[in-house]
Each structure stands twice: as C-alpha cells, then as structure tokens.
C-alpha cells in the first residue's frame, strides 16, 4: 500500500464511516421551499395589514350595519358576514374565511400536489426511489414537509395577528387568536393532504390539484348552502370549512372534536397515499 492509500485509510478510520443524513427528503423539501414560503408569508402579511387596521373605522359603525342590512340575508349567510361588525367576526370573514383561506389553500394544495404527483410526472420520483429510499419514506417525509410548511407559516400568521390585534381593536385575547390560527392551519393542512393523496393516486400534479381544490371548494360551498336553510344544515357535517369555523374559534376557542376530526382526516389521507403509492407502478408501464 502506497503512502497516499495509507493516508486515506487512516483518515477514514479516524473520521469513522460516513452516515447518511437523517430525513434527507424532508430536509431537501424544506430547503427547496424556503423562497416560496417567504413569498407566501409576505402575501399573508400584506392581506392582514390591509384589512385588519381598517376595523376601528368601520367595525360596529352605523355605516357597517346599514351595509349589512342592504345585502340579501342569504348572501350575508353565505359569506359568513353575520358577525362582521365584531372584531373576531371581521377577522374571520376577511382573513381566515376568505382571502387568507384562498392564499393558504393555494399554497398547501400546490405543495401537496407536487410532493408525489409532481415528482412522478417529472420523473424525479423514480430516480429518488432508485437511490434506496422506500415508497413509505417518500410519502411520510414529503407529508412531514407539508406539515412543517403549514405550521411555520401559521406561526408567522399568529405573530402578525398578535401584533395587530391591539392597534386594530379586534377585541380578542392571545388564547383565542391562537385557537383561530390553529383551526385555520388544520383546515389548510387537510386540503393539502387531499392534494398529496390525489397526486399519489393519479401520478400527476393535476390530479393532486383537482383533489385538494375540489375538497376546499366543496367544503366552502357546503358551508354556505348549510347556512341558507335549516333543511340544508346537514351539509355542515360534511364540510371541513364548517368543522374549522362553525363554532367561531376566535370567540369560543378551539373546538376539540372538530380539531381532532380535521387532524384525523389529514392523517387518513397520508396513510391512503402510502398505500396508493405501494400499489401503483410508477414506471407507467
């Protein structure tokens, strides 16, 4: 053995065997998403800074009451504007229930759809599995990345809400703010997990987007229809949107059964995605 080979052998013995990094797919997914997460955070910051500081000027005013009376009652119920004259109701209607819900759902659905379906469509999933990564590991680590993305962004949303609630005179405390953000995050996560499942079932990003967006739209529609007529209230039972917001978490705190239901359905979607990827031939043969 020459001197150079001996030196390499000694260095290898000294440093020990090279250990593979833990959770490599999770780490890579979060690193790759850092720019997009910053973009979504800025978008939510803009929405909250645009709407919430306006409440002292319009909330509870005669002008607001007259505007609500001028709108058709069914439209008010469909848009969940019944309590918009209060701080919690205004926050729910303008941020958590409408534009913020739209933005965060787009984020979660696009991330969930790309996690499995997008990679398979581009051919990266086959390459990843060829490197000794199991299909179960792929789904679980990609799902964990989705959970962390949702969690990080909603922690940011909670911080912004806590900063703005005082100057904006929104009238709820930190515990209720946390409850509202938690239910918001669980709803967004559920939509993203359905997108993950759709991508695993169909093997294309568009399948995941269709699944996640479809659940989000139907949940919103069923909630709106359930508000219209007592005979349609059964629709609330199949609406994730109602599960999250039906008990007004910004007013009443976390609805524990609803939170567990949202979390359980998300976990079920991940488990079904694992099973679906094991059953499918990702080579497309």
N, C-alpha and C positions, 0 to 999 in steps of 0.2 A: 504494500500500500504506500503510495507516494505521500509526500508531505501535505499536499493540498487536500487529498482524500482524508488523511488523518485529522486535519484541522476541521473539516466539515463534520466528521464523525464525532469529534469532541464537542463541537458546538451543538450538534443535535442531542447528544447525551446531556449536555449542560442545560439546554433550554427545555428539554422534555418533548414529548410528542405534541404535534400541533392539534389542538382541539377545535372542532368545528364550532362556529358561533351558535349560541342558543337562539331559537326562534328567528332564523335568518329571513324567512318570508315576511314575518311581522315587521322586523326592523327595516327591511328594504321598502315595504309598502308605506311605512310612516315617513321614511326619508324622501321617497318619491312624491309624497303628498304634501310636503311642507309648504310649497309655494301656493298650491291650491287652497290649503287650509288658511293661509294668511289672507288670500283673496276673499274667501267666504267670511272670515272674521271681519274684514273691513266692510263688506257688504251689510252684514248684520249691524255693525256699529253705525253705519250711515242710516239704516232704517230706524234704529232706536233713537238716534239723535235727531232724526227728522220728525218723528211722531210724538214721542213721549213729552218733550218740553212744551208742546202745544197744549197739553191738557189744562194747565191753570187758566188759559184764556178761553177755553171752550167747554170744559167739563162742568156739568151741573148748571150751566148758564141757561137763561130763558131761550136763547137762540138755539142751543142744542136740543132742548125739549121741543121747541116748535119744529125743528127739522125732523125729529123722530116722529112727531105726530103727522107730519106731512107725508111721510113714507108709508107705503102699504104695510099693514101689520105682518103679512106673510113674508114680505121682503125683509123686514126687521128681524123676524124669527129665523129666516134662512141664513142671514149674515151674522147671527148671534149678536145683534146690536141692542138687545133688550136692556143691558146693564152698562151701555157705553157711557152713560153720564157719570158713572163712578170710576175712580182710579183703577181698581182691578179689572172692571169690565172694559174700560178703554184700552188698557194694556193687552188684555186677552183678545179683544176684537181687532186691534190694529197691528199687533206684533205677533203674538203666539198663534192667533187663529187665522191670520190672513197672509200678509206679505212675508213675515218671518217664517211661517209654516211653509209657504211656497219655496222660499230660498233654501231652507234647510232640507226640505224633501228632495229638491233637485240635487243637492249635494249628496245626500245619502243614497238616493236611487242610482245616480250616476256612478258612485263609488262601488256600490253593491253589484251593479250590473257588470262593471269592468273587472271585478275581482276574479270571477271564474269565466263567465261568458266572453268577456273582452279578451282575456288571455288566450282562451281556446280559439277564438276567431282569428287571432293574430299568429297562432302557432307557438306562443310562448309557454302555454301550459304543458304541452307535450315535452318541450325542452326542459322545463322545470322538473317534471316527474322523472325524466331520464337521468337526472342527477341524484337519484336516490331519495327523493322526497316522496312520501306516501300521499295518496289522494286525500286521506283523512287529514293529514297535516296541512295540506294546501288549503282545504276549506276552513279548518279551525283557525289557522294563523291569519288568513285573509279576513275571516269574520272578526277575529280579535282586533285587527287593524281598523275595521269599520267601527267597532265599538269604541275604540280609543279616539278615533277621529270625531265621532259624535260627542263623546264625553269631553274632550278638550275644548271643542267649540262651544259647548253649552256651559262649561265652567266660565269661559270668557263672556258669554251672554249674561250669566248670573252676575259677574263682577260689574259689567256695564249697567245692568239693571239696578244693582245696589247703589252705584254712584249716582244714577239719575233719579231714583225714586223720591229722594228728599226734595231736590230743587224742582222736580216736576209735580210735586204734591199728589203722588199717586195713592197714598193712604193705606199701604200695606207694609208689614214688617219684614225683616230678613227671612224669617222662617217660612212665611207664605210666598215670598219671592223664590226661595229655594224649591218649595213644593211645586210652584208653577213651572219652573225651568225643568225640574225632574220629569214631570208628566209630558212636557214638550219634548224632552230628549227621548223618552221611551216611545213616544209616537213616531218620531223621526226615525229611530232605530228600527222599529217594526217595518216601516216602509222600505228601508234599506235592506233588511233581511229578506223580505219578499223579492227584492231585485236580485239578491245573491242567489236565492233559490231558483228564480226564473232563469238566470244565466247557467246554473248547474244543470237544470233540466233540459234546456234547449241548446246549449253550447254556443250561443250567440249573445252579444251585448244587447241587441234589440229585444231579445226575449226577456232579459232581466229588466230593462226599462219598461216594457209593457206590463210586467207583473207588478213592479214597485209603484209605477204611476197609476196603474189600474186600481190597486188597493187604496192608494191615497185619495184618488178622485171618488171612488165609490164610498169610502168612509166619510168624506165630506158631504157627498150627496145624500147618503142615508141619514146623516145627522140633520141636514137641512129639511129633508122630507119628514123626518120624525118630529120636527118642531112645528110642522104645519097643521097637523090634525091628530087628535087623540087616537084615531083608528090606525095611524101610521107609527105610533110610538114604538112598536115592536122593532122598527128599523134601528133604533138606538142600540139594541142588543147585538147587532152585527156590525156596528160602526166603531172602528178603532178611534176615530176622531171624538166620538161621544165618550168612549171609555176614558180618554185622557182629560177631557174638558167638561164632561157632563155635570160633575159635582163642584165646578168652579174652584180649582185648587188655589188660585190667588186669594180667594176669600176664605175657603174652608180647609186648606191644607191638602195633604196627599190622600187620595182615595186608595187605601192599601189593596183592596181586592182588584181594582182596575189596574193598578200598577203591576201587580203580580200577573194579571192576565196579559197585559202588553208584553211583559218580560217573558212569560211562558210561551206566547205565540212566536216571539222572536227566536227563542231557543229551539222551538219545534222546527222553524224554517231552516235553521242551521243544521239540525240533525237530519232533516229531509234532504238538504243539499249534499251532505256527506254520503247518504245512501244513493242519491241520484248520480253522483259522480262515480261511485263504485260500479254502478250498473251500466253506465254509458261507455261506449267505445269512443274515446276522444280522438282517435285517428280518423274518424269519419268514414270508416270502411263499412 
